[in-house]
């Protein structure tokens, strides 16, 4: 007797040109932070997605030649035959598990840098490259250059086919492609047949699509990745204007439409500023225009929403980048009826941040991402122990919960003690701030998993001292007691305590997270520079406070430039009535007035009245319990923020790694696999 699932439709095959996807789960192209110099990490990462049930797994933006050198950004390359062995291994890793392998070949146009190759950057017009801080100019391509580019793209497509890829992309999205630059009214100033009217601006894209289909179309599918709208961009495409017109013009030319919005900050918007499916309002018309299959993204994690999108004819395939990072096994869990086991993306953009900074991916939810080859870690499987130990984990924050879960999966008997009334630590506390509700998923996933396990016990409102821990008589103890924010002003720009009168009302994020209610004029002095300063300023303003936020750096929440949120944060502060000031060092606070000096000249430039001074700087580990226990026994480890304060992702990774170390994992320490360059002599 066949058992039907409400999610059966997600596992129907989909014909894409000459190839067939085994299901509707499509791991769309995204960077991994490895690039061509660290191929093993990327190969294993994508292979893991295929093992997890994604029917199509795509490699990232892959440069087609030396004149599309993205320089400091770690991209893949398909320049010549020397790159072929890497791509063949990538294809093998994906197809091993029955998935189709796709590759996004591309030319960055005015987004290229060519700093390492020394070649001129090329685009439709004589303009500076689209990276304002870089002193690089692009040159307008002549007709000979355009022919050379078309031949270069065709060669790369044939090379991709010969490597074994099933789907080859033509890339015109995210303002990262020479094809999208030719389409753009903003940067295409040409007056020849490739400029002016929309038909002319689309000409190169049409030609490249035809070239690619003629070269490989009978063996591989040709996908077009296209941004149908560019919200917030001057002269940008709109989904009810030229974006739609382009899809109508090219409707049945590609074998697959991969549609999204541009630019990257719009396409990868965080949960703080967008909901699941946030792109649908821009792309839901595409299926009505073309008979070809359509894949779209929107941080989809709900199987019910996925089914609805298919049944309503909005999409044919469910695209996932960040959800496929947070849980590479999302499709298999849905197929097996284990929806509750999905490790849902929280939309924090730690993955985006890592790649934007030029390092391999990190994920707050999935500590094994980018560790598949380097450390041999698997997101679902933990090696079982032959000799179970009795483990005590003190502290049920992100690190403690991840450590406990990993140890329990290995077969150890685990007891967790938590001093608060609820588990989850800072993930739960921060989730109550404006825009951060998704943070609770970090705790929710782990608490659900632990709750299903017979070898786990948890005790809330159970604060333990050293004597109590010793009396427990555990074989091993993991201390995960978190950290606390400093009140002396020491931070990134201040390595010594500040000159602040003793009668000043000094607050830290711990006070707000602990539920302290305040009113009146508040200065948020952000010398931490991540998301917390902007979040707290907005949160306090929404509760009626008169808020000013001040940063010693050149921008508010500077690190969030890498999570693609920084401009949105400033707009949110403005819309919330928060005053903001940059390049200001707090020099003195007394008598209800804070004095600030210029970060560069030391001259006094600003005075602000206040009733409360909220300091965001450094944090100190809550490690007293660990230090006392360590004097008595070697069977104790400190993890997470109580080892060294950091972001939530670092705490989760710390908990996972220390659990693996205890289990005898030889690659969980300082020695692990590395991609290394070889010298040819």
N, C-alpha and C positions, 0 to 999 in steps of 0.2 A: 504493500500500500504506500503510495507516494504522499509524503507530508509536504504541504505547501506552506510557504512563508510569505508574509506580507512584503518581503524584500526580494522575492524571486525576480522581479523585473530588473533589478540591478545587476543580475548575473546572466542576463541574456547577451548573446554575442552581437557585435555591431560590425557591419561591413564598412570598411574605410578604403574606398578605391579597390585595389587588387588584394588587400590584406583584410583579415578579420580579427578584431579585438575579442578576446574570450569573455569579457564582461564590460560593464559600463564605468569602471573605475579607471581614471586616467591621471597618472602622476605627471603633471605638466612640467615643462622645463623650468628649472630654477638653479641658481648658482649654489655650489656647495662650499666655496671658500678654498677648495683644493687647487684648482687650476691645473695647467699642463705640467707643472713641476711636481705635483703630488697626486698622481693618477690613481694609485692603489686605494686611497681613501674614498675617492669618488666612485670608483668601480664597485667597491664593496657596499657603499651606502645605497646605490641604486639597485644592486643585486638584492639587498635586503627588502626593498620595496616590492620587487617582483615576488620574492618568497612570501611576502605578506599578502599577496593576492591582487595587487594592482594590475589590471589587464594590459595597460600600456604604461611604460616607464620611459621618460624622456631625459636625455642628457641636456645640459645647460647650453646657453649661448656659446657657440663655438666659432672662433675667429676663422675667416676663410683665407686670410692672407696677411703678410707683414704690414700692409698699409692700413690694417684695422687693429693695430696693437692697442689693447686697453691698458697696457703698462702696469700700473700699481694695482689693478683689479684682477684677481686670479681667474682668468677664463681658460676654457679648453681651446685647443687649436686643431685645425685640419688644413694646415698650410701646404703640406707636401706628403710624400710617401713615408717620411720618417715618423709621422703621427699615426700611421695606419695600425701598427701593432696594439697601441693603447685602445683604439676604438674597437678593434676586433675583440679584445678582452672584455670591453664593456658590453658589447653585444652578447657575448657568451654568458656573462654573469646575469644578464636580464632574461635571455631566452631559456636559460637552464630551468627556470621555473614556469615556463609557458607563457610569458608576457611578450607583447610586441615591444621592440626597441625603437625609440624615436630619437632624432637628433635635431637640434636647432642651430643650423648653420647661419651665420650672420656677418654683416659688415657694420661696424659702429658708426660710420660716417662722421658727422661732426661731434660725436661722443667719443671717438677714438682719441688717443693722445700721441701715439707713435714716439714716445720718449725713449723707448729702448731700441727701436729700429731706425730712427732718424729720418723716416720718410715723411713727406708732406701729408697732413690730414686733408681729406677730400670730402666735399659735399656739394650740394646744389649751387651754393653761392659763396662768395668771398666774405666770410664771417668768422669771428672768434669761435672757438669750439664751445660746446654747451657745457662748460665747466668753468664758471666765471673766475675762480681763483687761480686758474692755470694760464700762464702767459703763452698760449699756443693759438695760432690762427689757422683757419682752414681755407683751402683754395677751391674755387669753382671748377667743377669737372667739365672738360670739353667733350665733344662727341667721341673722340678717341678714348678718353678716360672711361666714358660710359660703356663703350664696347668692351674695354679691358675688364671692367667690373663684371659685366654679364658673363664673360668667358671664365673669369675667376670663380664666380658663383656656380656656374655649370660644372667646372672641374671639381669643386668641393662637393657638389651633390653626387656626382659620379663616384667620387672617393667614398662618400658615406654609404652609397649603395653597395660598393664593393666590400666595405667593412662588414656588411650584413644588416644594416639598419632597415627596418620595415617601413618607417615613416621619416621623411625628410622635410624639414620646415623651410618655408620662406617666411622671413621674419620682418614684420612691419609694425612693431608695437613698442610701447613704453618710452617713446622718444629716444630709443637706443639704437635705431637702425637707419641706415642710409636711405632705405625705402620709405620709412615714415618721414624722413627729412625732405625728400622730394615731394611728398604729398603735402607737407605743411605750408600753409600760407605765410606762416611766421618767418621761416628761414629760406623758403624757395622764392628767390627774387628773379628768376630767369625769365627771359622773353622769347626763348626758342620753343621748340615743340615739347620740351620737358617742363615748361613753366606756364604760369598764367591761369588758364581755366582748369577746372577740376580734371577734365579728361586728359589734359596734357600732364598734370601733376601726378596722375595715376599711371601714366604711360610706362614708366620704368618698372613699376610693380607688376603690371600686366605682362610686360616682356619677360621679366624674370620668372614669373609663374609658368608661362608658356615654355621658356627655355628648360626649366626644371622638369616639367611634365614630359617634354620631348626626350630629355636625356634619361630619365629613370622611371617614368610614369607607368610603364607596363610591368615593372617589378616591385616598385615601392609606391606607397601612397605619398602624395604631396599635401602637406598641411600649410595653411596660411594662418599665422598668428597676427592678429590685427586688433588694434585699440580703436573701438568704435567711437570713443569720446575722450576728450582731454579736459576734464572739469577744472575750471579756474585758470586756464591758459588763454592768454590773449590771442585771438585769431585761431583758437584751437578747434578741433573737430567736435561736432555734437552728434549725439545718437539720433536726433530727429532732423539733422541737416546733412552735412557732407559725409559724416560717418556712415549713415544709412545709405546715402547715394553710392558710396564706394562699394558697399556690400551688394547692392542691386546691380552695379556695373559688372562685378566679378562673380556673381552669385554661384554659378556652377563650375567655375574654373578650377578651384582647388578640390581635393578629395575630402578635406576636413577644414572646418572653420574653428579656430581656437580664438575666442573673442574675450576681450577684457577692456579695461580703461587705462588711460595713461595720465600722469607718468607713474613711475615706480611707487612714490608715496601714496598715490591714489589707488593703485592696484593692490598694494600690500598695506592697506590701512589697518591700524591696530584696533583691538576690541575697545580700547578707550574712546575711540572716535567713530566706530562703525559696528553694525550688527552682522550676524551671519547672513550671507546672501546679499550683502550691500551693493553688489554690482548688477543685480538682476534688473533694476529699473533702467539700466542703460543697454543691456544686451538681450532682453527678453523678446525683442522683435525679430531677431536674426532668423529663427526657424521659419518664420512666415515669409521670408524672402528667398531662402535657398532650399533645395532638396537634398543638399549634402549634410552629413552629420555635423553637429555642433557641440563643442565642449566649452564650458565656462567655469569660472572660479568664483569664490566668495567666502572662503574659510568655512566650507561646509563640513560639519561634524554630525549633524542629525540625520540618521537614516530615513526617518519619516519625511523630512524635507527633500531629501534626494529622490525618494519615490514620487513625491508630489511633482517635482520638476520634470521628471520623465513622463509621468502620466498626463501632465498638462501640456506637454509638447514644448516646453521651454528649452530643454537641453536633451541631447542624446547620450552624452557622456558627462560624468561628474568629475570635474577637474579638481585636483588638490595639489598644492605645494606645501604650505605650512601644516595642514592636517596630516599629510603623508610623512612629514618630519616628526611631528608629535607622536604619531602612531603608524608606523609602516605596516602594521597588521590590521588596520582598520577594515579593509574589505573582508578578510578572512573571519574576523570577529562577527561581522554582520552576517556572513554566510552561515556561520556555525551557531547563530542565535545567541551570541554573547555580546549584545549591544552594551550592556552595563560595564563590560570590560574595556571599552574604548578609552584610550588615553587622549582626551580631547585637547586640541590646541586652545591655548588661552589668549592667543592674539597679542602676545607681548612684544613680538618681533626680536627676540634674542637671536633667532636664526638670521634674520635680515641684518641685524646689527653686526654679527660675526662676519658675514660675507662682505658687508659694506666696509668693514675695517680691514678686510683682506686676510682673514684667518678661517680655518675650517669651522663649520657650523657648530653652534651650541643650541640647546633647547631646554627651556625650563621644565617641560614635562618629560622629555625623553633624554635621560643622561647617557644613553648609549649611542646617540647620533654622532657620526664621524668617528666613532670608536670601533666600528665593525671590523676594520682591518687592523687599525693601529693597536688595539687591545684585544681583539677577538670577542668583543661583547655582542650579545644578542638582546634585542629589546624584550623578548618574551621568555627566553630559556636561561635558567641558572643551573649550574652543575650541582647535582645533589651530593650532599655530604654522606660519608660512610660512618661518621661518628658524631651524631648530633650533640650540640652543646646547649647549655642553659644560659641564654643571653638576656641581659638587662639593658634596655635603652632608656636613658633618662632624658626626657624631653620629646614632645610629639609635634615638633615643628617640621618644616620641609625636609631637613637633613635626617632627623630622627625617624620620620615615617618612611622615607626611602630606604634608609639603612635597615630598619626593622623588616620591611617588605622583602628586600633582597635576601636577608638572612633567613626569613621564614620560608621563602621559596626554595632555598637551599636545603631545608629540612631541619633547621635548628628550632629549639623551643625558645620563643621570644616573649619577654614581658616588657611592656612600655609603661612608664610612669610619667604623668604630666601634672604640673602644679596648678594649671588653670582648670576652669570648669569645662573647657572644650579643647579638643585637639586641633592642630593645624598651624599654631604659631603665627608668625608674621603673615603667612599667606591668607589666613582668615581675617586677621586684624586689618590688613591693607585692603582686602576685598570690600570693606565697608566704606572706603573712601570713594569720592566721586569718580566714576569711570572705570573702577578697577574690580568690578564684581566678578569678572571671569577668573581673577586670581584664586578664587576659592576652589577651582577645579584641581589645583595642585594638591590640596588636602583631600577633596572629595574622592578623587580616583584612588588614592592610597588607602584612605579609611575604608572604602568599600571593599577593596581587595583584602585588606587585613581582617575585616569583619567576617569574611568567608572562610577563614583559615582556623582549623582546630588547634594549631600549635602556637597561637598568638593570644595573649591576654593584655588588656589595656586598663589602666587605673587612672581616672581623672581626679583632680583635686588631691594629688598625692605628691607633695613636695618632699623630696628625700635629701637628707644630709648625709655626710660621709659615713656616719655610724649606721644609718639605716641601709645604705647601699652595702656596706660590709656584712651586715646581718642577713641580707638577702642571699648571700653565698652563691652568687652567679659565677659561672665559669669565666665569663668575660663581660665587661661593662663598656657601653658606648655612651659618652656624655655629649648631649646635644642641647645645651641650655641657652643657646642663643647669644645675643649681644645687646648692648644698650647704647643709645646716642650720647655723645659727650656734651657736657654743659659748659665747658670752659672755652669754647670757640675754636679749638684746634680743628683744622680741616685741610682741604687741598691747598689753600692759599695762606694758611696760618699754621706754622709749626710750633708756636708758643701760645700760651693762654692769652686771651684778650683783656684789654683794659675796660672792665665792666663793673660798675658800682654794685655793691652787695645788695642794695635795695631794689635793683632792677628785676622785673618779672621776666625771668628767663624760662623759656619753654623749649622742649625738643619734640620731635615726632612721637616719642614714646608717650608724652602727655596726651596728644590728640588721639593717638591710636588707643590709648587707655580710656578714652571717653571724657576727658576733661573738657568742660564747656567754657568758652571765653567769649568776650565781646569787646567792642571798642577798636582802637587803632592797633594793628599788628604789623610788624615788620618781619617778613620771612627772609632771613639772610641765608642764601643758598650757596654754601661752599662745598656741596657734594656733587651737584651738576648733573644728576640723573633725573628720573621722573618725579621723585618725591616732592621736591620743592614746588614745582608747578601744580602738582596734585593738591598739596596742602593749601596753597594759596587760593586755588579755585574752591576747595572744600570750605575753607573759612569764609570766603566771600559769599558763598551760597547760604551760609548760616548767619549772615548779617554783619560780619566784621568788615571794617575798613582796612583793606590789605594793600601793602606795598611789598613787592619782592625785589630783592637786590642781589646781584651776582658780581663777584670779582672778575669774572671772565667777560669775553666780548659778546656773549649771548646768554639768554636764559636757558636753563636745562640743556647745556651744551652737548652732553653725550647723546641726547635723544635725536641729534642730527643723524646718527647712525641707525636709530630705530625708525627714522623717517617721520617723526612726530613734531620736530622742533617748531616749524612754522605754525602748525595747528595749535600747539601749546600757547604760543604768543597770541594767536587770535582768540583762543579761549580765555586767556587772562584779560585781554582787552574787553571782550564781550561780558566778562564777569565784573568789570569795573576795577580790576586790579592794576595799580600803577607798577611799572617795572623800570628798573634802572640797571645798567651794565657798566663794567669797568670801574666798579666802586668797591674799595676796601673799607671794611668797618674798622675805624681807628679808635672810637671811644663811644660809650653809651652811659649817660648819667642824666639825672633830673628830667627824665622823660624825653630826652633828645638823643638821637643817634647821629654821630658825625662820621662822614665817609670821605676818604681821600681817593684821588685818581690812582688807578692801578699802575700807571706808567710814570707819573710825575711826582707822586706823593703829596701833591697840593690838595688842600681841602676844597671839595667841590659840591658837597651835598649835606644838608641837615634834614632829618625827618623826625617829626614828633611820633611818639609811640606810647602805648600802654603795656604791650607785651612784645618781647623780642624772641622770635622762634628761630633757633639756631639749627642749621643742617650742616654738619661737618663730618668729623670722623666718628667711628663707633669703637667701643671697647668690648672685647669678648667677656661673656659671663663664664669665666673659667676657674673660679675659686674651688668649686666642687672637684673638678678634674685635678687641679694641682694637689689638693689634699689627698685624693684617692691615689694619685700617681706616686706619692711618697710611701704608700703602704703596699702597693702591688704593681706588677707589670701588666696585669690583665685588664688594662683600661685604655681606651682611646678617646680622644676628643675630636668631634667632627663639626662640620657646618660653621655657622657664625661663631660658635664658641671656640673654634680653632682659629679662624680668621674671618672677621665680618666681610660680607660681600653681597652680591645680588642673590635672589632666590635660586636662580639657575645654578650658581656656584655651590649653594648649600645642598641642593638635590644631588649634584654630581659628587660632592664630597661624601655624602651619605652612601651613595652607591659604590663609590670606589673603595671606601674603607671597609664596607661589608665584603666586597670581593677580595680585598687584601686578607681579611680574616679567613676567608674560605680558601686561601692558598692560591689565588689567581696570580701567576708569575708576571703578568703584564699590567697589573693594577698599581704598581709603584712608579718609580722614576725611570724604569727601563721598559720600552715598548717599541713596536715596529715603526721604522721611519723610512719614508721615501728619501733616497740619497742619490745625488748626482754621481755618475761614473765618469772617470777621466779616460779619454781615448788617446793613447800615445803611439 
